[in-house]
Amino acid sequence: MKIVVAYNDDLHLKGHLNDIERIGEQEVAPAAEEVAAITGGRLMPVRDVAEALDELRREPPQVVFNLCEGVAGRSRWEMHFGLALEMLGIPFTGADPTALGICGDKGLTKQILATAGLPVPADYPPRAESREARAFFIVKPLHEDAGIGIDAAAVCSTHDEVIKRVEHVTKTYGQPALVEEFIDGPELNQALYYGPAGAVVLPPGEVVFGPELTAAERVVGWKAKWEEGSLEDRATISRAPAVIDDTLRSDVSDVCLAAASLLSIGGPCRFDLRQRPSGELCIVDVNPNPDIGRESGFRKALSAAGIAFDRFLDELMMAALSRRR
């Protein structure tokens, strides 16, 4: 079977990232190499988009494992490579371009979820009657993932701090910022994927924050993810399966399945959630193209479910072929 494993090779175009954030961006290459080794696929580093598409036209594969997390140095163009594959009539794994486009905009994603009645953090500025209850806010780049642009300084307690951080995001990352309620509570995550028989919900995971972290440091940003040896790295532990009761486990699964269906996500995806002191869950991030590398949270969830990685890849490939018949 002719298989191509495509990934974005565009780090040279991302000069705005700091040295640690760049580590996260480099993780896609070894993940793609592993997928190619297991499936016998041909690696395609997408450096020049036109050249990659010309190659696919000349030698169309039967399926593409689409691991592109953006193209041409732009995260928000993640949808475009999938759209090109769709227009070429080539089956590919993962979410369709519509879902990638929606989820590539954190503000649009939040608006759609909220309109459907799914729980999300409160907007900024807060309503007058709730200002005292919601004293902290978080500022995120609108189109980034992998913790890029998020650290303790992203958590703000005053309007002036919010304005300053928004200016930092706009200047550093060249994109708008999303400002919303910061929920200082337990963080859970839910990985799932769509195989040929439909949704496969994996055991939920949780993030265990050490007591030495301040509220503002209890974020899974670029330091916690990629700066080995930092306080955030040492005091932030990702655990799967989560040690939670059956009721909460069911609630997490239900809200994430509803969100995945609403957003038309058709491949692997991962949701991050926070729990308010009241017990209410809020979806704080949606990733329709999550990292599937060896040390990723998604792989921990697969292991917790007892699903071998090669079986997972087979199911993704079969789903991709069945969707495009």
TORLUMMAR-733838 format. One record per residue (C-alpha): x, y, z; residue in three letters. Coordinates in steps of 0.2 Angstrom, whole numbers, padded with zeros to 4 digits, always signed. Layout:
N
XYZALA;...
This chain:
325
+0000+0000+0000MET;+0007+0017-0005LYS;+0007+0028+0011ILE;+0014+0045+0014VAL;+0017+0053+0031VAL;+0017+0071+0029ALA;+0023+0084+0043TYR;+0027+0102+0043ASN;+0046+0106+0041ASP;+0044+0125+0043ASP;+0053+0129+0060LEU;+0065+0140+0050HIS;+0051+0152+0047LEU;+0046+0154+0065LYS;+0059+0166+0072GLY;+0047+0173+0084HIS;+0048+0157+0095LEU;+0060+0157+0110ASN;+0072+0142+0111ASP;+0061+0132+0122ILE;+0046+0134+0112GLU;+0056+0128+0097ARG;+0059+0112+0106ILE;+0040+0108+0106GLY;+0039+0113+0087GLU;+0052+0100+0083GLN;+0043+0085+0091GLU;+0033+0082+0075VAL;+0048+0076+0065ALA;+0052+0061+0076PRO;+0033+0057+0078ALA;+0032+0056+0059ALA;+0047+0045+0058GLU;+0040+0033+0070GLU;+0023+0032+0060VAL;+0033+0030+0044ALA;+0043+0016+0051ALA;+0028+0006+0058ILE;+0017+0009+0042THR;+0031+0007+0029GLY;+0026+0024+0023GLY;+0036+0037+0014ARG;+0041+0053+0024LEU;+0036+0069+0017MET;+0043+0085+0026PRO;+0032+0099+0020VAL;+0045+0113+0018ARG;+0039+0120+0001ASP;+0020+0118+0000VAL;+0020+0119-0019ALA;+0033+0106-0021GLU;+0025+0094-0009ALA;+0008+0096-0019LEU;+0017+0093-0035ASP;+0025+0077-0028GLU;+0008+0071-0023LEU;+0000+0074-0040ARG;+0014+0065-0048ARG;+0014+0050-0037GLU;-0003+0050-0028PRO;-0003+0039-0012PRO;-0018+0028-0007GLN;-0018+0037+0010VAL;-0008+0051+0019VAL;-0005+0052+0037PHE;-0007+0071+0040ASN;+0003+0077+0054LEU;+0005+0094+0048CYS;+0003+0107+0062GLU;+0002+0122+0051GLY;+0012+0125+0035VAL;+0024+0139+0029ALA;+0027+0144+0047GLY;+0009+0148+0051ARG;-0001+0138+0063SER;-0017+0145+0057ARG;-0014+0138+0040TRP;-0015+0120+0047GLU;-0032+0118+0038MET;-0025+0122+0021HIS;-0014+0106+0019PHE;-0029+0096+0023GLY;-0040+0106+0011LEU;-0027+0103-0003ALA;-0027+0084+0000LEU;-0046+0084-0001GLU;-0046+0094-0017MET;-0033+0081-0024LEU;-0045+0067-0019GLY;-0032+0059-0008ILE;-0038+0051+0008PRO;-0030+0057+0024PHE;-0030+0054+0042THR;-0036+0066+0055GLY;-0049+0080+0056ALA;-0056+0088+0040ASP;-0051+0105+0035PRO;-0067+0113+0042THR;-0063+0107+0060ALA;-0045+0112+0058LEU;-0050+0129+0053GLY;-0062+0131+0067ILE;-0051+0124+0081CYS;-0036+0134+0074GLY;-0045+0149+0081ASP;-0047+0148+0100LYS;-0060+0162+0100GLY;-0071+0155+0087LEU;-0070+0138+0095THR;-0075+0145+0112LYS;-0090+0154+0104GLN;-0097+0139+0095ILE;-0095+0128+0111LEU;-0104+0142+0121ALA;-0118+0144+0109THR;-0121+0126+0110ALA;-0122+0127+0129GLY;-0106+0118+0132LEU;-0096+0124+0147PRO;-0082+0136+0143VAL;-0072+0149+0154PRO;-0081+0166+0156ALA;-0076+0180+0144ASP;-0066+0196+0148TYR;-0071+0209+0154PRO;-0081+0200+0167PRO;-0099+0205+0171ARG;-0100+0218+0185ALA;-0108+0206+0197GLU;-0095+0193+0195SER;-0079+0203+0195ARG;-0074+0199+0213GLU;-0077+0181+0210ALA;-0066+0180+0195ARG;-0050+0189+0199ALA;-0038+0181+0187PHE;-0038+0180+0168PHE;-0027+0171+0156ILE;-0021+0178+0139VAL;-0017+0166+0125LYS;-0011+0168+0107PRO;-0027+0165+0097LEU;-0019+0152+0084HIS;-0005+0143+0094GLU;-0005+0126+0103ASP;+0009+0116+0112ALA;+0009+0129+0126GLY;+0017+0142+0115ILE;+0014+0160+0123GLY;+0008+0153+0139ILE;+0017+0154+0156ASP;+0015+0162+0173ALA;+0015+0180+0165ALA;+0000+0175+0155ALA;-0011+0175+0171VAL;-0016+0192+0175CYS;-0026+0200+0189SER;-0028+0218+0184THR;-0034+0227+0168HIS;-0017+0235+0166ASP;-0009+0218+0166GLU;-0021+0211+0153VAL;-0017+0225+0142ILE;+0001+0223+0143LYS;+0001+0204+0140ARG;-0011+0207+0125VAL;+0002+0219+0118GLU;+0016+0206+0121HIS;+0006+0192+0112VAL;+0002+0204+0097THR;+0020+0210+0095LYS;+0029+0193+0099THR;+0017+0181+0090TYR;+0010+0192+0076GLY;-0008+0187+0080GLN;-0023+0192+0091PRO;-0025+0186+0109ALA;-0039+0178+0118LEU;-0042+0184+0136VAL;-0054+0174+0147GLU;-0057+0168+0165GLU;-0042+0158+0173PHE;-0049+0144+0182ILE;-0038+0139+0197ASP;-0044+0121+0199GLY;-0040+0103+0194PRO;-0035+0101+0176GLU;-0041+0085+0166LEU;-0039+0080+0149ASN;-0048+0068+0137GLN;-0041+0060+0122ALA;-0052+0051+0109LEU;-0051+0046+0091TYR;-0062+0040+0077TYR;-0059+0023+0070GLY;-0069+0014+0057PRO;-0082+0009+0070ALA;-0084+0027+0077GLY;-0078+0036+0092ALA;-0065+0027+0103VAL;-0065+0036+0120VAL;-0048+0034+0129LEU;-0046+0034+0148PRO;-0046+0053+0154PRO;-0029+0060+0161GLY;-0025+0073+0174GLU;-0012+0086+0178VAL;-0005+0085+0195VAL;+0002+0102+0201PHE;+0015+0102+0215GLY;+0011+0113+0230PRO;+0026+0123+0227GLU;+0018+0131+0212LEU;+0009+0147+0213THR;-0009+0149+0206ALA;-0001+0158+0190ALA;+0012+0144+0188GLU;-0002+0131+0188ARG;-0003+0131+0169VAL;+0003+0119+0156VAL;+0013+0131+0146GLY;+0029+0130+0136TRP;+0039+0129+0152LYS;+0029+0114+0159ALA;+0029+0105+0142LYS;+0047+0108+0136TRP;+0059+0117+0148GLU;+0067+0102+0156GLU;+0072+0104+0174GLY;+0062+0120+0176SER;+0051+0122+0192LEU;+0035+0120+0181GLU;+0042+0105+0173ASP;+0047+0096+0189ARG;+0031+0101+0198ALA;+0019+0097+0184THR;+0015+0079+0182ILE;+0004+0072+0168SER;-0005+0056+0174ARG;-0016+0043+0164ALA;-0028+0037+0169PRO;-0034+0050+0180ALA;-0038+0046+0198VAL;-0056+0052+0198ILE;-0073+0044+0202ASP;-0085+0036+0189ASP;-0097+0051+0189THR;-0083+0063+0184LEU;-0076+0051+0172ARG;-0093+0050+0163SER;-0095+0069+0164ASP;-0078+0072+0155VAL;-0082+0059+0142SER;-0100+0066+0138ASP;-0094+0084+0137VAL;-0080+0080+0125CYS;-0089+0069+0114LEU;-0103+0082+0112ALA;-0089+0095+0108ALA;-0081+0083+0095ALA;-0097+0080+0087SER;-0102+0098+0086LEU;-0085+0103+0079LEU;-0085+0089+0066SER;-0068+0082+0072ILE;-0065+0066+0063GLY;-0048+0060+0069GLY;-0038+0059+0085PRO;-0041+0074+0096CYS;-0038+0080+0114ARG;-0047+0091+0126PHE;-0041+0101+0141ASP;-0053+0104+0154LEU;-0053+0114+0171ARG;-0065+0111+0186GLN;-0072+0125+0195ARG;-0073+0124+0215PRO;-0092+0121+0211SER;-0087+0105+0202GLY;-0092+0112+0185GLU;-0081+0107+0171LEU;-0075+0119+0158CYS;-0067+0116+0141ILE;-0051+0127+0140VAL;-0043+0120+0124ASP;-0047+0109+0109VAL;-0033+0101+0099ASN;-0040+0092+0083PRO;-0022+0087+0078ASN;-0013+0082+0094PRO;+0005+0076+0097ASP;+0006+0057+0095ILE;+0024+0056+0099GLY;+0031+0043+0111ARG;+0030+0054+0127GLU;+0014+0063+0122SER;-0002+0063+0133GLY;-0011+0055+0119PHE;+0001+0040+0119ARG;-0001+0039+0138LYS;-0020+0038+0135ALA;-0018+0024+0122LEU;-0007+0014+0134SER;-0020+0017+0148ALA;-0033+0009+0137ALA;-0022-0005+0132GLY;-0022+0000+0113ILE;-0006-0004+0104ALA;+0001+0011+0094PHE;+0001+0001+0077ASP;-0017-0004+0080ARG;-0021+0014+0083PHE;-0013+0019+0066LEU;-0022+0005+0057ASP;-0038+0011+0063GLU;-0034+0029+0058LEU;-0030+0023+0041MET;-0045+0012+0039MET;-0056+0027+0045ALA;-0048+0038+0032ALA;-0051+0026+0018LEU;-0069+0023+0023SER;-0073+0041+0024ARG;-0068+0045+0007ARG;-0075+0031-0003ARG;
